[in-house]
């Protein structure tokens, strides 16, 4: 799915519907005007793209703002802190992470296994290591965001918001007036 921009966009529309654009517009609003931006894991992109490895410093260009949108659930959970640690290191002013969460077992009920099977089949295409069980619940995601995903120091100011089934967190590297 990730090798085809058309198929990728179709899947985004299927899973996220009309809320898809509101998440990205919300992130863009948090970036601010006139800032340089590095979007790590940018899906099919559409801009000047440079391929690299999100875990390696050499793949990054320093920017005012580094964004990571709906990428973390594609990673093995034990790799998230290294991935975001590298992204945070290259953010001059702030790191913005937007991530979707699972609706929870109660809402999926008996369909959890079926949905998980199809999710895994689509997501594991040789590009992504995603697995349905890696998609956190809302409560887990809010806790991870508050704790900086194990990568952002605890004294860094954070601004956490929700948009649809997404949580967006802005980690400000410089103090911001409240």
SVG drawing of the C-alpha trace seen along z (x, -y; Angstrom):
<svg xmlns="http://www.w3.org/2000/svg" viewBox="-19 -35 44 48">
<polyline fill="none" stroke="black" stroke-width="0.4" points="0.0,0.0 2.8,-2.5 4.5,-2.0 1.5,-3.4 0.5,-7.0 -3.0,-6.5 -3.6,-3.4 -2.2,-5.1 -4.5,-8.1 -7.5,-5.8 -6.8,-3.9 -6.4,-7.2 -9.9,-8.3 -11.3,-4.9 -9.9,-4.8 -10.1,-8.5 -12.8,-9.9 -13.4,-13.6 -11.4,-14.1 -8.2,-13.3 -7.6,-16.9 -8.6,-18.5 -5.7,-16.7 -3.1,-18.0 -4.6,-21.5 -4.5,-21.4 -0.8,-20.5 -0.1,-23.2 -1.7,-25.8 0.5,-24.7 3.6,-25.1 3.3,-28.8 4.0,-31.1 7.5,-31.4 8.9,-28.3 11.1,-25.7 9.5,-22.3 10.7,-18.7 7.9,-16.1 9.3,-12.7 7.3,-9.8 5.4,-12.0 3.4,-9.3 3.1,-10.0 4.4,-13.5 3.8,-15.8 6.7,-18.2 10.4,-18.1 11.1,-14.6 14.3,-13.1 14.2,-9.4 16.0,-8.4 15.9,-6.4 14.0,-8.1 16.3,-6.5 19.6,-7.9 20.8,-11.5 22.2,-11.6 18.7,-11.3 17.6,-14.6 18.0,-18.2 17.6,-20.6 14.4,-22.6 12.5,-25.1 9.7,-22.5 9.8,-18.7 6.4,-17.0 5.6,-13.3 2.0,-12.6 0.4,-9.2 3.7,-7.3 4.2,-5.8 1.6,-3.0 3.7,-1.7 6.7,-1.2 7.5,1.5 6.6,0.0 10.2,0.4 11.5,-1.7 9.3,-4.8 11.5,-6.5 14.6,-6.2 12.7,-7.5 11.2,-10.5 14.5,-11.2 16.2,-11.6 13.3,-13.8 13.4,-15.9 17.1,-16.5 16.7,-18.1 13.8,-20.4 15.0,-23.9 11.8,-25.2 9.3,-22.4 8.4,-18.8 4.8,-18.2 3.5,-14.6 0.0,-13.7 -1.1,-10.1 -4.4,-8.3 -5.7,-5.9 -7.7,-2.7 -11.4,-2.9 -11.0,-0.2 -12.0,3.4 -15.5,2.7 -16.5,0.8 -15.1,3.3 -16.4,6.3 -16.3,9.5 -15.0,7.7 -11.6,6.9 -9.9,10.1 -11.4,9.5 -10.5,5.8 -7.0,6.6 -6.4,9.3 -7.2,6.8 -5.3,4.0 -2.2,6.2 -2.5,7.5 -2.7,4.0 -0.1,2.5 2.6,5.1 3.7,4.7 7.5,4.7 7.6,1.0 5.8,0.8 6.2,2.9 2.8,1.9 0.6,4.3 -3.0,3.7 -2.0,4.4 0.5,1.5 -2.2,-1.1 -2.7,-2.6 -6.0,-3.4 -6.9,-7.0 -5.9,-6.7 -2.5,-5.1 -1.8,-7.7 -2.5,-10.6 -0.3,-9.0 2.5,-8.5 2.2,-12.1 2.4,-13.5 5.5,-11.4 7.1,-12.5 7.0,-9.0 10.1,-8.3 12.1,-10.7 11.3,-14.2 12.6,-15.5 10.0,-15.9 10.8,-19.7 9.9,-20.5 6.6,-22.4 3.9,-20.3 0.6,-21.3 -1.8,-18.3 -5.0,-18.5 -7.5,-16.1 -8.9,-16.2 -11.3,-13.4 -9.5,-10.1 -6.1,-11.8 -4.0,-13.3 -1.6,-16.1 1.1,-17.1 3.5,-20.1 6.8,-19.9 8.2,-23.4 11.9,-23.4 11.8,-27.1 9.5,-28.4 6.2,-29.8 4.2,-32.4 0.9,-31.0"/>
</svg>
